[in-house]
Amino acid sequence: MLRMIITASRLVMCHSNDLLDYNVIEHGTLVENLSVGSLEQAILEVLDIAQLDASKRNTLEVDLTKIKNKTAKFDKRRL
């Protein structure tokens, strides 16, 4: 539960920063911050947020065995 709270708080902070950067986004001058990261970790963080909603209805099950130790290039903040 603590991990979900931390992930959600980071998400709120990122959204707040995006609102502050609205002018940059509106003018199409947004610079992506692409870096290589753990695909599994990124998906787990997204699932933490999705799990909160899914737990109200059903359980959310995802098989991450195929992406174990895989990396990808993405903008972690905007993912």
N, C-alpha and C positions, 0 to 999 in steps of 0.2 A: 504494500500500500504506500509506503514511503517513497519507493521508486516512482510510482505513478504521480505522486504529489510533486516530486522534484521535476519530472518530465513535464507535467502540466504547467508548473510555474515557469519553466524555461520557455514553453510555448507562448504563454501570456506575455512574457518579456519580449519575445521576438515579434509578436503581433503589435505590441506597443511601439517598438522600434520601427516597424513597417509603417505604422500610421504617421510617425514623425517623418519618415522618408517619403511620404505620399507625393510630394512635389517631384522628387527624383523619379519615382515610378511613373507618374503621370506624363513626364516629358521623355520617357523612354531612355533615360541615361543611367538606369540601374546597372550596377556592375555585379555580376555573379562572383561569388567566392568559392570556386570549385576546388575541391581537394579530395584526395583518395582517402577513403575510410572503410570501415568494416560494414559490409552490406547487412550482415546478420544483426549487428548492434543497431543500425539505423532502422531496420524493420521492427526490432523489438521495442524501440522507443515509440514508433508510430502505433504499434499494437497496444502499448500501454494505454494510450488515449482511446483507441477504438474499443478496448476491452471494457472501459467504464460504461460505454453506451450498450455494448453487447450484453453485459451482465444483467441489464434490465430485462432482456428478452430471452436470450439463449447464451450458450457458451461460444466462445470464439476459439477455434483450433486451427493452428497453422503448422505445417511441417517445414522446418528450416534446415533439414539435413542436407539438401542439395546445395545450399549456399554457405555451409560451414567453411570458415577460413577464406571466403571470397571477399574481394574488395571491389569498389566501384568509385568512380569520380562523380561527385555530386556536391551541391551546395547544402551543407548540413543544416544551416540556419533555416533555409526555406523548405527543406524537405518536410 
